[in-house]
Amino acid sequence: MRYPVLPAPEPGVVHQSDFVGPCYGRRPLRFYSLHSVDLATGRCAVEPLLCRAGQATIDAFWASWWRLGLPRYQQVDNESLFFGSVIHPRGLGLLIRLCLSVGVEPWFAPPGEPWRHGAVEWFNAHWRAKGPLRHPLADEAALRAASRAFEARHNSRYRYTKLQGKTPLGALAAWKGQLRFPPVREAPRHPLPKPDTGRYHAVRLVHSDGGFDLFGERLRAPDVAVHEYVRVTVDVGQQQLRLYLDDALIDEQAYRLR
């Protein structure tokens, strides 16, 4: 089966992000940690948050983008917090709305395949072994200080073989391009308005009956895609769903968003 790989030829093209948690410091400290990794450089952003309610997640992504820059594609898994709700699969969830508001295209990996998030999954393990959990986290202030210190150490000292021994910051410094950042410092307020332009994508495996699941809704693909991975692209402005196999358009259908 062919898989539609999302290339990251330079910084600011692809970020992989994932939540870890709940984690625990000294009682009663209970928290989550949002991890984002720029695939081209290995640069990370670590954002602790005490809950994952709407505004907290918006704030965490926004703060990460302020340090890493805005990606062209934001890759995540299929947590309902990211896409919305299986009850309203076309409702444009929190992360989709946030990304499209700043020209970022969300990219959802296949459900149940965490290895498609290889970079951030490795980083999660690295964070668990050497990050803030090693410290006596007495309160939120200590958690934030330890998280930012770990982020700084990783970005300035960790050397990657794929970067020919450069650190993440060294790889960024060697790049001749320019990152893009959010337009304002303060994150937008929840609930976010429904966007009227932009695209989001999902990779899905088409089953033997020609069907695949998109956020709880069962859809169909042409026979040529059976037992293959397809890229599902939703064009918000045109209200169209397009299916690609090996970058070739194989189907297009109306997809009315709600």
C-alpha positions in Angstrom: 0.0 0.0 0.0 1.3 3.4 -1.0 1.3 6.1 1.7 0.9 9.9 0.9 4.0 11.2 2.7 3.9 14.9 3.6 7.4 16.2 2.7 9.2 18.8 4.9 12.0 20.2 2.7 12.6 23.3 4.8 11.7 24.9 8.1 8.1 26.1 8.5 6.6 23.5 6.2 5.4 20.8 8.5 4.8 20.7 12.3 3.8 17.6 14.1 1.9 18.2 17.4 0.6 16.0 20.1 -0.6 16.1 23.7 1.0 14.2 26.5 -1.0 13.7 29.7 -2.5 13.9 32.1 0.8 14.2 34.0 1.4 14.9 37.7 3.7 17.0 39.8 3.3 17.4 43.5 -0.3 17.3 44.6 -2.5 18.9 43.4 -0.6 19.7 40.2 -2.2 17.9 37.2 -1.3 19.0 33.7 -1.0 18.2 30.0 1.9 19.2 27.7 1.5 20.2 24.0 4.5 19.2 22.0 5.2 20.6 18.5 8.2 19.6 16.3 9.3 21.3 13.1 10.1 18.3 10.9 12.9 20.0 8.9 15.0 21.1 11.9 13.8 19.2 14.9 13.0 22.4 16.7 10.5 21.9 19.4 8.0 23.9 21.4 6.7 22.7 24.7 3.6 24.2 26.1 2.2 23.0 29.5 -1.5 23.5 30.2 -3.7 22.6 33.2 -6.7 21.6 31.1 -7.4 21.1 27.4 -10.6 23.2 27.3 -11.1 25.3 24.1 -9.3 28.5 25.1 -6.4 26.6 26.7 -5.7 24.6 23.6 -5.9 27.7 21.4 -3.5 29.6 23.7 -1.0 26.6 23.6 -0.9 26.3 19.8 -0.7 30.1 19.4 2.2 30.3 21.9 4.0 27.4 20.1 3.6 29.2 16.7 5.0 32.4 18.2 8.3 30.5 18.9 8.4 28.1 16.0 6.7 30.1 13.4 3.6 29.2 11.5 3.8 26.0 9.5 2.3 25.4 6.1 0.8 22.1 7.4 -0.1 21.3 11.0 -0.1 17.5 11.4 -2.1 16.0 14.3 -3.9 12.8 15.2 -7.6 12.3 15.3 -8.5 13.6 18.7 -12.0 15.1 18.7 -10.5 18.2 20.3 -8.7 18.8 17.0 -11.3 17.9 14.4 -14.6 18.6 16.3 -17.1 15.9 17.0 -18.2 12.6 15.4 -21.8 13.9 16.0 -21.1 16.9 13.7 -18.2 15.6 11.5 -18.6 18.6 9.2 -18.7 21.2 11.9 -15.1 22.4 11.6 -13.5 21.8 15.0 -11.4 24.1 17.1 -8.0 23.4 15.5 -9.3 23.5 12.0 -10.8 26.9 12.6 -7.6 28.2 14.3 -5.3 26.9 11.6 -7.4 28.2 8.7 -7.7 31.7 10.4 -3.9 32.1 9.8 -3.4 30.3 6.5 -2.3 26.9 8.0 -3.6 23.7 6.5 -4.4 21.0 9.1 -3.3 17.4 8.2 -4.8 14.5 10.0 -2.9 11.2 10.1 -4.8 7.9 9.8 -6.6 6.8 13.0 -4.8 4.2 15.1 -1.4 4.6 13.3 0.8 6.6 15.8 3.9 5.7 13.8 2.8 8.2 11.2 3.7 10.8 13.9 7.2 9.5 14.2 8.9 12.7 15.0 6.6 13.9 17.8 6.1 10.4 19.2 9.9 10.2 19.6 10.0 13.6 21.1 7.2 12.6 23.6 9.4 9.7 24.8 12.5 12.0 25.0 10.4 14.6 27.0 9.2 11.9 29.4 12.8 10.6 30.0 14.6 13.9 30.3 12.0 16.7 30.7 10.1 18.4 33.5 8.9 15.2 35.1 12.4 14.7 36.4 12.0 17.8 38.6 9.9 18.4 41.8 7.1 20.4 40.1 5.5 22.2 43.0 3.2 24.5 41.1 2.3 25.9 37.7 5.2 28.4 37.7 7.7 25.7 38.3 6.2 23.6 35.5 6.4 26.4 33.0 10.0 27.2 34.0 11.0 23.6 33.6 9.2 23.2 30.3 10.8 26.3 28.8 14.3 25.2 30.1 13.9 21.8 28.5 12.8 23.3 25.2 15.8 25.6 25.2 18.2 22.8 25.9 16.8 20.6 23.2 16.8 23.3 20.6 20.3 24.6 21.4 22.2 21.4 22.4 20.6 18.2 20.9 22.4 17.1 17.8 20.6 15.2 15.1 22.2 12.8 12.7 19.8 13.7 10.0 21.0 17.3 10.3 24.7 16.2 9.9 25.3 16.8 13.6 23.7 20.3 13.7 21.4 21.3 16.6 17.9 22.4 15.7 18.8 26.1 16.1 22.0 25.5 14.1 19.9 24.0 11.2 17.6 27.0 11.3 20.5 29.4 11.3 21.9 27.7 8.1 18.6 28.1 6.3 18.3 31.2 4.0 14.5 31.5 4.2 12.2 33.4 6.5 9.6 32.1 8.9 6.0 33.4 9.1 4.5 34.2 12.5 1.0 34.9 13.8 -0.3 38.4 13.0 -0.8 39.5 16.6 0.6 38.4 20.0 -2.7 37.6 21.7 -4.5 34.4 20.7 -8.0 34.7 19.3 -10.9 34.0 21.7 -13.0 30.9 21.8 -15.4 30.1 20.2 -13.7 30.9 16.9 -15.8 31.9 13.9 -16.4 29.5 11.0 -13.9 30.0 8.3 -15.0 30.6 4.7 -11.7 29.8 2.9 -8.8 27.3 3.2 -8.3 23.6 3.1 -7.7 20.7 5.5 -6.5 17.2 4.7 -6.8 13.7 6.1 -5.0 10.5 5.2 -7.4 7.5 5.2 -7.1 3.8 4.4 -9.9 2.7 2.0 -11.4 -0.7 3.1 -12.5 -3.6 0.9 -16.0 -2.2 0.6 -14.7 1.0 -0.8 -15.5 3.0 2.3 -13.5 5.1 4.7 -14.2 7.0 7.8 -13.8 10.8 8.0 -14.3 12.0 11.6 -17.2 9.6 12.2 -18.9 9.9 8.8 -18.7 6.9 6.4 -17.7 8.0 2.8 -16.9 6.1 -0.3 -13.9 6.1 -2.7 -13.6 4.8 -6.3 -12.7 1.1 -6.7 -9.2 2.0 -7.8 -8.5 3.1 -4.2 -9.6 -0.1 -2.4 -6.9 -1.2 0.1 -5.0 2.0 -0.6 -4.2 5.1 1.4 -5.9 8.3 0.0 -5.4 11.9 0.8 -8.8 13.5 1.5 -8.8 17.3 0.9 -11.7 19.4 2.0 -11.9 22.8 0.2 -13.8 25.0 2.7 -14.5 27.8 0.2 -15.8 25.6 -2.6 -17.5 23.1 -0.2 -15.8 20.3 -2.1 -14.2 17.0 -1.0 -11.4 15.7 -3.3 -9.7 12.3 -3.1 -6.1 11.9 -4.3 -4.2 8.6 -4.9 -0.4 9.1 -5.5 -1.2 12.9 -6.0 -3.6 12.1 -8.8 -7.2 13.4 -8.3 -9.5 10.3 -8.5 -12.8 11.7 -7.2 -14.5 15.0 -6.4 -17.8 15.5 -4.7 -19.9 18.2 -3.0 -19.2 18.4 0.7 -21.5 20.9 2.5 -20.0 22.1 5.8 -22.2 22.8 8.7 
